[in-house]
């Protein structure tokens, strides 16, 4: 009798496991706050609209790993940036017009059976920033202003900015900046602390960095368009979209719902205020009118 009961329980467990709804999609992301947060927002949006579970493979790693996972079908979609795809994946350079870059990326990815949806609404380009007090004292608004300032700058930057073809090399080719010493390479999380503590006088951050929403820091305008645009979009396996029109509709609702300032605030909620990503994502969807 006991054996019969045990077998019945095991059979019930196996049945329940087998009856669980299959995830309607697998959402991935790269391995930094903004990406993980966007991935969670996308996943919750799809779950809310399709009333079906979504698998998450967030915090995967860098661009190459995310792209490979998408191509291999390990994930169905993830957030990506036009400039990253244009320079790092497609190996192009020379064009900085946001519209042209987006259309070229979209067209070439179609050949890989991947679809770029319309931009989410913000551009996470490199942000060359200085202390607000320095900007006011030295009348700095643009990178051309910085290049004309004989006092010069000591730069703090992450390793990736120094190595990427669209980073430090492009900056130097476009602007004749006076560097007062070798660049201080550091973890991205230390850049704003180093700037505030006067250990450096300029940093290479990103336009949507959370501290930019709360600190007295001036992002200098890239008036000569040295850096390519980095419009955030959702890139999806085309077969997944074609097989589920409701998925396309749910994802399309996110296009245009973000601004650069909003993304800064969301990033700061996670990194600065240490709020749970799941909760920040939920609150964003509610504020954007996309709640259940």
Secondary structure, 3 states (H helix, E strand, C coil): CHHHHHHHHHHHHHHHHHHCCCCCCEEECCCCHHHHHHHHHHHHHHHHHHCCCCEEECCCCCHHHHHHHHHHCCCCEEEEEHHHHHHHHCCCCCCCCHHHHHHHHHHHHHCCCEEECCCCCCECCEEEEEEHHHHHHCCCCEHHHHHHCCCCECEEECHHHHHCCCCHHHHHHHCCCCECCCCEECCHHHHHHHHHCCCCCEEEEECCCHHHHCCCEEECECCCCCCCCCEEEEEEEHHHHHCCHHHHHHHHCCCCCCCHHHHHHHHHHHHCCCCCHHHHHHHHHHHCCCCC
